């Protein structure tokens, strides 16, 4: 079977399983790039692909300065792809059984403090529709901890204005309701006025009226970050989610409600947020504890 045909068979399987469009797009992009790499070696048949070729593909990602997380996820996508082809007897052997799992580097994401959040939110030009949209999107993410994919795929009909809730489709095609603040509601309403009635189901739209792309938001956030005096913090969608989680715990929120809001299936990740928030409190305590300023007793 041709490599292009094998890829299409796999993507059809993904559609039949009702995977999200973003997940299918992820698979499609990684498999397309693999096809390009293999074509450069004049490999067109899926049976001709070997473990060596997969290792070379992953090495190319590393040479292109892809993160270890991206490389690890790509390895996982290929593992799923070739396992499927083996189960369907398209290939005789699952070559991924011989491709070692790439190492992942776990970096602690530095959150924004609230002064930095306010500075960032002042950067969009709210005199134009794009600025209103970008500010509303940033507010929504830092107020609710939504993943970028969840925020940009928010449907207009899933904003419950009177209840102060939005309903999003999370990982594993699991829908959940997430509360939003009055400030965020006001920002969403301001954008809704200039957005007007559109045919598109998604609330946040590009200039041409289409659903927004992940890449656009990532670049826009970096640009807004450059307009601020913020240093030492990477301005990204995940940083906004991370900032929400840390601030939620610091302000007295509990781990169980945070798990529900963020859409985590277990408490493992939430415990990390709790630990990071507690570390921050410990640092503040060391700086400002009144006991450390008490003079020692005199003899």
URBELRA-V107072 format. One record per helix or strand of 3 or more residues. SS is the DSSP state (alpha for helix, beta for strand). FROM is the first residue (numbers start at 1). TO is the last residue. If there is no record, write none. Layout:
SS_FROM_TO + SS_FROM_TO
This chain:
alpha_3_16 + alpha_21_39 + alpha_46_48 + alpha_51_63 + alpha_68_87 + alpha_95_98 + alpha_114_121 + alpha_129_144 + alpha_148_152 + alpha_156_158 + beta_165_169 + alpha_171_173 + beta_175_179 + alpha_182_195 + alpha_214_226 + alpha_237_250 + alpha_255_262 + alpha_268_288 + alpha_290_293
